[in-house]
Amino acid sequence: MKLLIIILLLIVLAVLGSALLQLVRGPSGSPKLVRALTWRIGLSIAIFILLLLAGHFGWITPHGL
């Protein structure tokens, strides 16, 4: 489960980097930029929901610091 979350976070970073490149290279309202940011938001929401479900079903457990 932890590996899946780490992979998804790395994908989010890659998509965010792609959006940054599109912002630097082209106009700020380009379809590629909007698509990349939409993917980032969707993946971030999916990670949040996955963490909530994993905590609810006991796949991951919180620990004290």
N, C-alpha and C positions, 0 to 999 in steps of 0.2 A: 504494500500500500504506500509506504514511504517513497519507494522508487517511482511509482506512478505519479505521485504528487510532485516530486522533483522534476521529472520529465515534463510534466505539464507546465510547471513554472518556467523551465528553460524554453519551451515553445512560446510562452507568453513573451519572454524577453526577446526572442528572435522576431516575433511579429512586431513588437514595439520598435526594434531596430529597423525593420523593413519600413515601418511607417515613418520613422525619422528620415531615412534615405529618400522616401517619396516626398517628404516635406521640403527637404533641402533641394532636391533636383527639380521639382515641378511646382505648379500652382498649388495653393493651400487647399483648394476644394476638389482636387483630382479624385476620380473614382477609385484609383488604387489606394490612395491614402485613406479614404473613407472605409473601404473594404478591410484594410489592415487594422484600423482602429476598431471596427465592428467585431472582427475576429478576436482582438485582444479583450474586449469587454465580455464577449460571450465565453471565452475560455476562463476568464477570471471568475465569472459567475458560476461556471461549471465547477471550478476548483473549490469555491466556497461551499457549494451544495454538496460536493463530494466529501469535504471535511466534516460538514454537519452530519451527513449520513454515516460516515465512518465512526464518528464519535457516538452516535446514537446506537449503532449496532455493535459497538465494542471492538471494531477492527483496529482502532487506535485508542490509546488511553492517555489521559493527561498525567503529568507527573509534577511533583513539587520541585521547586528550585532549591 
